[in-house]
Amino acid sequence: MTARTIFEPFRIHSVEPLRITTEAERRLALEAAGLNLFKLPARDVLVDLLTDSGTGAMSRDQWAAIQHGDESYAGSPSWSVFLEAVQELFPFKHVIPTHQGRAAERIIFSLLGGPGKVFPNNTHFDTTRANIEYTGAEAVDLVIAEGRDPAALHPFKGNMDLEALDELIAERGCESVPAVFVTITNNTGGGQPVSLENLRGVRAICDRYEVPLFLDACRFAENAWFIHEREPGYDGVAVADIVRELASLADGMTMSAKKDPLANIGGWLALNDDALADRCRNLEILTEGFPTYGGLAGRDLEAIAQGLKEAVDHDYLRYRIRSTAYLSDGLQRAGIPVLQPAGGHAVYIDARAFLPHIEPLHYPGQALAVALYLTGGIRSCEIGTVMFGRQPDGSETPAAMDLVRLAVPRRTYTQSHIDYVIEIGAEIAERSRDLRGLRITWEPQTLRHFTARFEPLRMSV
């Protein structure tokens, strides 16, 4: 009989101790942080599911590759290793390294954005939207209807609404749309994948209007695995080949190497347009560094190159996707509504459905994230009205969904850690009606969720 258990395709080589805190200690830490999980000291966190960005465990071979890092300012051999590994999967003409993904976003949107410009995407994530709006341009989300319904079952909920995209470009004019972006997987929409069929449809619309298509591709391997598992005709195709097909449909890409490339830092901007690439390199030299290191050490370039090889391994991806689904299944059994189906890098709790007594403008997602930490030392991330409710004109409206993301770092936690998270979730579910909404006592003008301070409302709502 073939075993059905999907276990970790690795052995633990080195361990890091965790500090076990009491609820009293966590309460003090929360008060000091203004109920903002981003401001907690990591030493006070037991299971850190705030993000999967740069928090994964690097492999033995990545640590070995670091020893090959050459720190020459220009033309380092490590640059050549990095470039070859990137173009093996993403064969764009120009690859411009950056210290992380948001730096690639800043470069491209600084050059393409500006007042009167609009950038469609299936769904923009926080820094992508902020970099667009900082230039005076507009970020428009065009995910399919199923992608806005947490309970809807659809194999590719990250797909772009093709009709809406066509209408937007026709209405605004192609001269106002410098580029179309597609995020794979769709982080804000629950880590949901985009199908190749849908991406071909986006490509066809872009061709008709002569608008370039870019990928925000930081979770490319997970998206390719979902295509391998769900899209007809791709079950026998290697993930690496699916990645290359995804890349072939685009004119460029941004990448955070802190996600699927399995590195702790890094990213890149890649594109085929020679003139635009020259402008991007000039801006990079001004703010990031010389174009053969882009704000990274040679050792980082080596680690990314090795991580790209490991990221498309089928055994690893099978374990990765199944372990996330395991968390999703456990929370559902505990009576906690989660976004369906399970995403690739994270499980998203539907806080609005879980806490219907808390109005969206009283931040049910943040209230739940605070409860998870206070109860069990679990750090998570609100993706809802705190993150997306503040509008460019200063007004505030409820986000499309109020979610709490439990992002699972790659190759970091064991099944017992995940079982613990499920147990804490079940404990909170038993007293969910006792949770109260919050109000913001201080916030910055941009990306408020990183540094805002909160306090509980004085009475339940």
N, C-alpha and C positions, 0 to 999 in steps of 0.2 A: 504494500500500500504506500502511495506517495504521501509524504507528510504535507499537511496543509499549513503548518506554522511557517511564517516568513520571518526569519531571524536576521539579526544584524550581520551583514557580510564583512565583518571585521572583528578583530579582537582588541581589547583595551590595552594600550601600550603605556599610557601615562595617566595619572589621575590628579584631580584638583579637589581639595577639600571644600565642603560646603559648611557654612556657619548656620547652625540651627538656632533660630530666634524664637522668642516668646511673643505672645500677642501684645503684651504690654510694651515690649521693645519696638514692635512694628507700629503700634499706635503713636509712639513718640517720633519714630522716623517719618511717618505720614504727616504728622503735624508740622515737623520741621520743613518738609517738602511742599507744604501748602496743598496737600492731597494730589500732587502731580507725580505720577509714577516715574516720569523721565528724570526727576530731580532726586530720586532715591540713590544713596550710595549702593553700588553693586554688592558690597559685602553684606548688606542687610537683606538681600534677596535670596530666597531658597531655590526656586525654580524660575528661571528668567526666560519668559516667553514674550518679552517686549518686542523683539524683532529677530528675524533670521539673518539680518545684515551684518556680516563680519563676525558673527558669534559662533560659527561652526568650528568643529575640530579639524585641524589640518592633519593630513596623513603622514606616515613615516616618510614616504617618498617626497612629499612637499617639503618637509623639514630638511631632508637631505638636499633637495634642490636649492634651498636657501643658501647652503654652503657654497654653491656655484655663483652666487650673486656677484657681479662685477659692478663696482660703483663709479666707473668712468662717467664723466659729465656728459659726453657726447659719443654716440656710436658704441655703447657698451655691448659686449657679446650677449648679455642678458636681454637686451632689446631685441636682438635677432631671434633668440629663443621664443620670446613673447610674441613677436610678430608672426612667426611661423605657426605657432599654436593657434592664434586668433584666426588667421586666414585659412587654416585647415578646416575650420567650421564656418567661418564667416568671410568668404572670399571677396571682400571689398578692396578697392584699389588703395585707399588711404586709411590707415589706422593711427589714431592720435591718442596716446595714453593720458589718463587723468588720475588724480588721486582718489576719486570715487565718482559714482554716477552723476551726482548733482553738479559736479564741475563740468562734465560733458554737456549736461542740459544748459548750464549757464552760458557756455560758449556758443552753442548752436542757436539758442533763443535770443542771445544778445545780437547776433548777426541777422537772424531772420524775423525777429519780432518787431514790436513797435505799435503805436496807436493805430487803430483801424485794421490790424491784422487779427486773424482768428486761426486757432489750431484745433482741429477736431481730433478726438481720440476715442477709443472705446470707453475708457475712464482714466482721467489723469490722477496720478497720485499726488501727495502733498507738495513735495519739492518741485515736481514737474509743473504743477499749476502755479506755484509761487514764482518760479523762474519766468514763466510766460507772463503772468500778470505784472511782474516787476518792470517789464519793458513797456507796459501799457497795452499789450495785446490781450486777447480774450481766449480762454480755454473752454472748449465745449465738449461735453461728454455725450457720446452717441451709442452707448451699449444697447443691445437688444432688450426688449421688454422683459424677457425672462431673467435677464441679469439684474433687474431692479426689484425682483421678487425673491426674498430669501428662501421661501418654501418651494419655489418652482424647480422641477426636475428637468434638466436639459444637459446634454453631454458637453456643450460648448457655450456656457453662459457668458463667456467673455467676448463673444462675437460682436462685431460692429454692426449697427443697424444700417444696412447698405442704402435703403431708400432715404433715410434721414441724412446720410452723408451726401448723397447725390443732390438732395434738395438744398442742403446748406451751401454747397459749393456753387450751385446754380443761382441761389439767391444772393450770396455775398460777392460772387465773382471770383474767378480763379486767381486774379491778381491780389486778392485780399487773403488768400489761403496759401502761405508760404510752404506748408508741408502738412501732410496727414500723418498722425502717429497711431500706432497700435501697440498696446501694452500686453506682453505675453510673459507669464500669465497675468490676468487682470487683477492686480493686488487689491485695489479699493473695492472691487466687486466680488471679493471673496476668494482670491487666488484661483479664479476660474479660467480655463484654457480657451484659446482661439483655434478654430479649425483651419486647415489649409484651404478648404473650399471657400470659407469666408474671406480669408486673406487674399485669395485669387480675385474674389469679387471686389475687394477694396482696391486691389491693383488695377483692375479694369476701369474702375471709376477714376482713379488717379491718372491713368493713361488718357482717358477721354478728355480730361480737363488739363492735362499736362502739368500735374501737381506731383511733386516727389512724395514718396512713401518712406517713412522711417519706422523702425521697430524700437520700442523700449523693451529690450530683450533680456533683462537681468535674470528672469526665471525661464530661460529658453529650454533647458533640458527637461524640466518638469512639464512644460507645455508640449514638447515633442513626445514625451512618454504618454501623455493623455491622447495624443493623436495616434500613437502606436497602438494603444489599447482600445480606442473608441471610434476612430474614423475608418470607414470601410476602405479596404485595400491596403492598409498600412501595418497590419499585424505582423507581416513578415519583413518589414523594412527596418533596417538598423536606425537607432535613434540619431546617430551622427549624420546619416543621410537625410533624415527628416529635418534636422537643423539646417543642413545646407540648402534644402529646398525652401525652407522658411526664409532664409537669407537671400535666396535668389529672387524673391518676389519684392524685395525692398531696394531702395536707393541709398539707404544708410541706416545707422543704428546708434543708440546710446546704450551703455552697459555699466552696471555696478558689479564689479567682480567680487563684491562681498556677499553675493547671493549664490547663484548656481555655480560660478567658477571656484567656489570653495576657498576663497582667500579671505584674509582679515582686513584687507584694504585694497583699493585700486578700482579702476574702471577704464573705459575708453569711449571715444567717439569714432565711428567709422563711416565712410561715405565714398561715393564714386566720382563726384563732381570735382574736377581738378581746381577750378577757380575758387570754389567755396572752401575746399580743403586748405588752400593757401591762406585764406583769410582766417580760418580756424586756427591754423598753426601760429600765425602771427599773434592772435589773441592769447593762445596758450602760453607762448613765450613771455608775454606780459604778466600773466597771473599764475601759471601753473609750473612752468619750467621748460627746459629744452624738449623738443618733440620726440626725443628718443628715451626720455624718462618720465616726463609729464607729472612731476610731483611725487614720483615713486622711487624707492630705492631699488637697485638692481636685484636684490634678494626678493623683493615683492614681485617683480616681473617674472622671476623664475617660479615662484610659488603659484602664480596665476596660470602660467603655462602648464604646469603639472596638473593643477586643479581642473583645467579644461578637459584634459584626457580622462580624468576620473569621473567627471560630471556626467558623461554620456554612457557610462557603464550600465548595462541592463540590470545586473544583480543589485547594484546600488540603488537605481531608480525604483525598482520593484519594492525594495525595502522602504525607501523614502516615502513613497506615495501610500503604501499600506500602513505605515506607522502613523501618518497623519489621520488616515481614515479610522484607525483604532481609537484615537482620541475622540473623534467625532462620534463614533458609535457609542462610546462609553458615556459621553455627556448626554446624548439623546436618551439612553436608557435611564439616566438620572432625572429625566423630565425637563431638560434644558433645550430650548429651541436653537438649532444651529443652522447656518446657511447650507443649503443642499444643492448639489452633492458636495462632499468634502473637497476642499481645494488641494493644491499641491503643497504649499509651504506652511499652511496655517489652517486652523479651525476658527470660524467666525461665529460667535454667539450673537443671536438676534436679540439684543438688549431691549429693543422697543417692544418686542413680543413677550420677553421674559419679565419685564417690569412695566406692564401697561399702566400702572398707577403713577408713573413718573412721566411728566410731559417731556417731549423732545427738547424744549428750551431749558429744561432743568437737568439735562444731560444723563439719561439713564445708562449710557455706555460707560461714562466716567464713574458713575456711582457703583456699577458692577465691578469695574476694574479696581476701585478702592476696596470693595468687599473681598475680592479674591486675594488681594495682598494682606489685608488685615487678618483674614481668617487663616490663610495658609502660606503667606510669604511668596505668593505667586505674582509675578509682575507681567502685566499684559498691556495692550495698547487700544485705546478708544479710537475707532474709525467711524466717526459720525458727526454729530452737530458741533462738538468741540473742535474737531479738525476741519470741518468744511462748512460750518454754519455762518461764519463771518463773511460777508460779501465785500467786494472791492469798494463799494460806496459807504461802507461802515455799518450797514444794517445787518440784521441777523435773522436767518430763516432756518427751519429744521432741515437737516441733510436728508437725502433720499432714503437712507437707512441709518439706524444707530446700531453699530456693531462693536463687539469687543474681539479683537484679534488675538488669538493664542498662536504666535508664530513659533514654530519648532526649529531650533537651531540644528544644523546638519551634523549628524554623527556625534551628538553631544550628550543627550540624555538616554537613559535606559527605559525599558518598559515599566519598571517600578516607579520611576519618576512620573510617568504618564498616568499610571494607576492612581498615584497620589493626587494629581491634578483632578482626576475624575471624582475622587472621594471628596475633595474640597468643594467642587462644583455641586455635588449632591447635597452637601451640608448647607450650602447657601440656598439651594433650591427649596429646602424645607422651610426657610424663613424669608423668602424673597419679598413678601409683603412688608417686612420690617425695614427694607432699605429705603433711604430717603434720597431725594434729588439734591443737586448742588447748585451753587451759583458761583460765578467768577468774581473774585475780588480784585484781581489785577491781570492785565493781559498786554502783550506787545501788539504792534500793528501788523506784523507778519508772522505766519506759522505759530499761532498762539499756543497750540497744544504742547509745544516743547517747554515753555517756560511759564504759562499762566498759573495762577494760584486760585484755589477753590476753598469754599467752606460749605458745610451742610446747610440745607434749608432748615428753618426752625421747626417746621411741622411737615408731615407727609403731604404729598400732593397726588 
